[in-house]
Amino acid sequence: MDFYHRAGLILDALDNKKGSVKGLCMAEANKGRKVGEGARFLKVVIECLKYRPHIQHLLAATKLLAQEPTLFVPPSSTASVTNALKSGSAASANKALKTPKKHVKAAPTPDSLATVMLHDLLFAKRGLTLPKEHKVRKKLEKYKSALEKENEREKRRRKVGTNEGLQIPLPDKVASSLEGIGKGKKRAHDVDRFAEEGGSEGIIGEIRWMRVNTLRWSVEAAVEWFEKGGWEMFEEVEEMLAAAQSKPKVFALDAHIEPLLALPAAVSLPTISAYQDGRLLAQDKASCMPAWVLLTPALADAEDRAAARAAGEIGPDEDLPKRGKGLRVLDATAAPGNKTTMAAALIAGDEINGKVTACERDQGRFKVLKDMLKRADAKNVQPMNVDFLSLKPDDPKLKNVTHLLVDPSCSGSGIPSRLDHLIPSAPEAEQLARIKALSNFQMAIVSHALRFSGAVRVVYSTCSIWEQEDERVVMRVLAKKEFRDMGWRLAPRDEVMPTWERRGRVAACGGDETIADSVVRCLPEDGTNGFFVACFVKDENAPPIEAPAGADEAAPAVDDEAIDVDALAVEVEEGEAPAAPAAAAAAASAKSAPAQLKKGGKQGRKAKSGATMAARNAKSEVLGRAPAPPAAQVAAAAAAVVAKEADAAPKEGGAGSGPKKLSKKQLYLAKKEEMKRKKEAAATSGADE
Ligand SMILES: C[S@@+](CC[C@H](N)C(=O)[O-])C[C@H]1O[C@@H](n2cnc3c(N)ncnc32)[C@H](O)[C@@H]1O
């Protein structure tokens, strides 16, 4: 009965807009820590939501709740007293009152509990999972034939042949992304992880994004592993998608983010052993952007240093950070840990010797974060179950924190697979009030990050498509004299995914095109979740920037200091969304999609990184391709620098000479290309003969 109560509680929480389907199922499962429970809740709750209007009809038609007022009232709960009193049953109210306090548990409403139980009674293959002698079961069985009769009547009335016809239909893509939940389990806890990640993370439209966890593996090893397993690699995601029509085992390297691979969405995660053991992680491309943007300059510097060391220009240990003196990242809002583990992977290793401090306020989600750290083998992360806002930005222990990730709770309006259409939406005014409250909360979190004494780079991101949570938060920051006086400004486009075409909305930036161009937007038509990324950089030596025109106008007239963040605590869980106000949603998706997946959208890191750009050019070279147009435009300046550097470099043989040392990946690609050429040559000569 406990499972039914808890599933009923999830339905109640959904009715009260306390979170997303997935978020609430996982939160409830985390309370019990029973392996596989998250997936079980998710499956049952989704099924109940699909049947809910029909079950409501059955309850009304059979008058079940009125005839059995205490049947769905759990005895040992305070709520049971209220519910029992409401139902008019003195006996059950008395019983509830006598229950000792220590056993008091939250109780689902009779309506939600009845929905879950009727679902199992009528529609689940296994039927009700209660012992045959259980009182509730015995009573419900008495109503079964009346309920089934009404069910058949309803099928005839609605002209549907099967029970499935009585459900609220799910869009194909959403339905297929949920199909694998609970199936193909190798180890029982994989089922929960799959439920957590499989529904939304990593799978967008036709693509399943997988990040190579470089804490456990390398991109080269991953490529080799896939190819050995009979998978064909494609240079471009679009080509891979075209090939996927006829071949299931295809993959591509992402054009913008190095450790990212694209696979066809139809690929089943539980069948990929490298996913099972944490060498591959399911993570949407957009969700990889914040850590990438935060750390690319540091990575480029590290590559420069490594190249100089390899060339003998600096000593083997020179410029290496001393023990404990590496880069310090703070992830302000970390669970479930996608961005934390990515940041940890990017800065691991001697050259950067980086560490991440990961804050998570929510206890249940903190457990999820710790699981993820274990799975990713992220030993360079210190997780803290703490409210980020309670940390002192001038705490001497945190003075080495230079880079911060700020990915606060948001409306989640950018996530297409959230099943929002299964839940009745709140009135528009209520939705707008919630978005405004979220925007204030986000402003409070990002403001707190900017106050950290050592901070020089702060990336702000949301999986929302609403301007109030995106550009307008940025505009509020830029409007604040306090931050401008500290030297904060927006990082320019060439540091923030320069070759990603979809940028911020100009109107939301008070008409300032430079600001809009400095930030990144993503939409599902780009092959990602809806997402937003902005990067603030501090330059204490440069004169403070001016407040941008329109900044005050764009800023809601709410003082971010006066927010009761705790009051929002439940409302702002990850991925929780008010349904999109229709007009805004339509406007967002009507915007034409840039060709993000097209050839050559290569992400240039910092232009000054000759080594990094050289790596990219070399990759194009070994594959026998000229850089394709969009990348070429943006990378032209950087490529020129590289070409100049290459020209200026002493020729082979001299000290520190020769072409830049090829990275493992370049070597791998070169080797591969050579083999391909040999094969082709052999084939051609054979044909010639
Ligand atoms: C959008 S999620 C973060 C997702 C995460 N960055 C990732 O990529 O996996 C926001 C998280 O912030 C947490 N959170 C919200 N307010 C917080 C606060 N004041 N301090 C610490 N964590 C907070 C929420 O509990 C939630 O887990």
PDBQT file of the ligand as one rigid body, heavy atoms in Angstrom, charges set to zero:
ROOT
HETATM    1  C1  LIG A 701      18.826  23.445 -12.641  1.00  0.00    +0.000 C 
HETATM    2  S1  LIG A 701      19.322  22.459 -11.320  1.00  0.00    +0.000 S 
HETATM    3  C2  LIG A 701      21.041  22.298 -11.606  1.00  0.00    +0.000 C 
HETATM    4  C3  LIG A 701      21.392  21.293 -12.637  1.00  0.00    +0.000 C 
HETATM    5  C4  LIG A 701      22.875  21.002 -12.632  1.00  0.00    +0.000 C 
HETATM    6  N1  LIG A 701      23.643  22.195 -12.847  1.00  0.00    +0.000 N 
HETATM    7  C5  LIG A 701      23.257  19.971 -13.667  1.00  0.00    +0.000 C 
HETATM    8  O1  LIG A 701      23.713  20.339 -14.741  1.00  0.00    +0.000 OA
HETATM    9  O2  LIG A 701      23.130  18.775 -13.412  1.00  0.00    +0.000 OA
HETATM   10  C6  LIG A 701      19.278  23.522  -9.991  1.00  0.00    +0.000 C 
HETATM   11  C7  LIG A 701      19.698  22.881  -8.694  1.00  0.00    +0.000 C 
HETATM   12  O3  LIG A 701      19.985  23.933  -7.783  1.00  0.00    +0.000 OA
HETATM   13  C8  LIG A 701      19.557  23.563  -6.503  1.00  0.00    +0.000 C 
HETATM   14  N2  LIG A 701      19.428  24.828  -5.744  1.00  0.00    +0.000 N 
HETATM   15  C9  LIG A 701      18.451  25.752  -5.812  1.00  0.00    +0.000 A 
HETATM   16  N3  LIG A 701      18.696  26.766  -4.990  1.00  0.00    +0.000 NA
HETATM   17  C10 LIG A 701      19.878  26.514  -4.412  1.00  0.00    +0.000 A 
HETATM   18  C11 LIG A 701      20.681  27.208  -3.467  1.00  0.00    +0.000 A 
HETATM   19  N4  LIG A 701      20.289  28.374  -2.973  1.00  0.00    +0.000 N 
HETATM   20  N5  LIG A 701      21.840  26.662  -3.082  1.00  0.00    +0.000 NA
HETATM   21  C12 LIG A 701      22.242  25.455  -3.593  1.00  0.00    +0.000 A 
HETATM   22  N6  LIG A 701      21.516  24.750  -4.465  1.00  0.00    +0.000 NA
HETATM   23  C13 LIG A 701      20.354  25.272  -4.878  1.00  0.00    +0.000 A 
HETATM   24  C14 LIG A 701      18.268  22.823  -6.768  1.00  0.00    +0.000 C 
HETATM   25  O4  LIG A 701      17.946  21.995  -5.678  1.00  0.00    +0.000 OA
HETATM   26  C15 LIG A 701      18.628  22.048  -8.026  1.00  0.00    +0.000 C 
HETATM   27  O5  LIG A 701      19.150  20.797  -7.692  1.00  0.00    +0.000 OA
ENDROOT
TORSDOF 0
